[in-house]
């Protein structure tokens, strides 16, 4: 850098490379979107037992007619469960949680995660989606704090930190459907 150049003295260095910042934001947006989408979809999964005929080595059903049960993972609206029943019961027993809000929260949790994940991946209202996702993770953190689930609290804290970082970088948002 030439110390006699007046332009060099008045132009501060850029704290972020614009291309790097855009790529950093896209990585965060992609990861957070996939994470929310798949976490939401998993709320609609269940493990079911399926009975199938026992097969011989050649792939034909065994002559004895024996049946085996195989556990299979399936997805569907009818399998929706926001939280495992045991966790819901522990939260219901917690006096600091507002029990009248629990049922509506459980009813929308999976749907919200799916919607936020899709919105983030598509670039729909990115800033508002990130903020909503941050609020949702804060609400989930409250329940885990009250249950003494420190590992889950830390895990959600990392997610919330990533969301805060994405919000700080949102000015570098590209490849979106809406600009906000």
JOKAGI-V960569 format. One record per residue. N is the residue number from 0. RES is the residue in three letters. SS is DSSP state (H for helix, E for strand, L for the rest). OMEGA is omega in whole degrees, -180 to 180 (none if undefined). Layout:
n->(N;N)
res->(RES;RES)
ss->(SS;SS)
omega->(OMEGA;OMEGA)
//
This chain:
n->(0;1;2;3;4;5;6;7;8;9;10;11;12;13;14;15;16;17;18;19;20;21;22;23;24;25;26;27;28;29;30;31;32;33;34;35;36;37;38;39;40;41;42;43;44;45;46;47;48;49;50;51;52;53;54;55;56;57;58;59;60;61;62;63;64;65;66;67;68;69;70;71;72;73;74;75;76;77;78;79;80;81;82;83;84;85;86;87;88;89;90;91;92;93;94;95;96;97;98;99;100;101;102;103;104;105;106;107;108;109;110;111;112;113;114;115;116;117;118;119;120;121;122;123;124;125;126;127;128;129;130;131;132;133;134;135;136;137;138;139;140;141;142;143;144;145;146;147;148;149;150;151;152;153;154;155;156;157;158;159;160;161;162;163;164;165;166;167;168;169;170;171;172;173;174;175;176;177;178;179)
res->(UNK;UNK;UNK;UNK;UNK;UNK;UNK;UNK;UNK;UNK;UNK;UNK;UNK;UNK;UNK;UNK;UNK;UNK;UNK;UNK;UNK;UNK;UNK;UNK;UNK;UNK;UNK;UNK;UNK;UNK;UNK;UNK;UNK;UNK;UNK;UNK;UNK;UNK;UNK;UNK;UNK;UNK;UNK;UNK;UNK;UNK;UNK;UNK;UNK;UNK;UNK;UNK;UNK;UNK;UNK;UNK;UNK;UNK;UNK;UNK;UNK;UNK;UNK;UNK;UNK;UNK;UNK;UNK;UNK;UNK;UNK;UNK;UNK;UNK;UNK;UNK;UNK;UNK;UNK;UNK;UNK;UNK;UNK;UNK;UNK;UNK;UNK;UNK;UNK;UNK;UNK;UNK;UNK;UNK;UNK;UNK;UNK;UNK;UNK;UNK;UNK;UNK;UNK;UNK;UNK;UNK;UNK;UNK;UNK;UNK;UNK;UNK;UNK;UNK;UNK;UNK;UNK;UNK;UNK;UNK;UNK;UNK;UNK;UNK;UNK;UNK;UNK;UNK;UNK;UNK;UNK;UNK;UNK;UNK;UNK;UNK;UNK;UNK;UNK;UNK;UNK;UNK;UNK;UNK;UNK;UNK;UNK;UNK;UNK;UNK;UNK;UNK;UNK;UNK;UNK;UNK;UNK;UNK;UNK;UNK;UNK;UNK;UNK;UNK;UNK;UNK;UNK;UNK;UNK;UNK;UNK;UNK;UNK;UNK;UNK;UNK;UNK;UNK;UNK;UNK)
ss->(L;L;L;L;L;H;H;H;H;H;L;L;L;L;L;L;L;H;H;H;H;H;H;H;H;H;H;H;H;H;H;H;H;H;H;H;H;H;H;H;H;H;L;L;E;E;E;E;E;E;E;E;E;L;E;L;L;L;L;L;E;L;L;L;L;L;E;E;E;E;E;E;E;E;E;L;H;H;H;L;L;L;L;L;H;H;H;H;H;H;H;H;L;L;L;L;L;L;H;H;H;H;H;H;H;H;H;H;H;H;H;H;H;H;H;H;H;H;H;H;H;H;L;L;L;H;H;H;H;H;H;H;H;H;H;H;H;H;H;H;H;H;H;H;H;H;L;L;L;H;H;H;H;H;H;H;H;H;H;H;H;H;H;H;H;H;H;H;H;H;H;H;L;L;L;L;L;L;L;L)
omega->(-178;-176;179;-180;-178;180;180;-179;-176;-178;179;178;179;-180;-180;171;-175;180;178;179;179;180;177;179;179;178;178;-180;179;-178;-179;178;179;-179;-180;-178;-178;175;178;179;180;177;-179;-178;176;173;-179;177;180;178;177;179;174;-178;174;179;-180;176;178;179;179;-177;-179;-179;-179;180;175;177;180;178;-177;177;-180;179;177;179;-177;-179;-175;174;-177;-180;175;-177;-179;179;177;180;178;179;178;180;-177;-175;-179;178;179;-172;-179;177;-175;-177;177;179;179;-178;-174;-173;-178;179;179;180;179;-178;-180;178;179;-179;-179;179;-179;-177;177;178;-171;-178;180;179;178;179;178;178;177;178;179;180;175;178;178;180;179;179;-180;176;-178;178;180;180;-173;179;178;178;179;-180;178;176;177;177;-179;175;177;178;178;178;178;178;178;-179;-172;176;179;-179;177;177;-177;174;175;-175;-176;none)
//
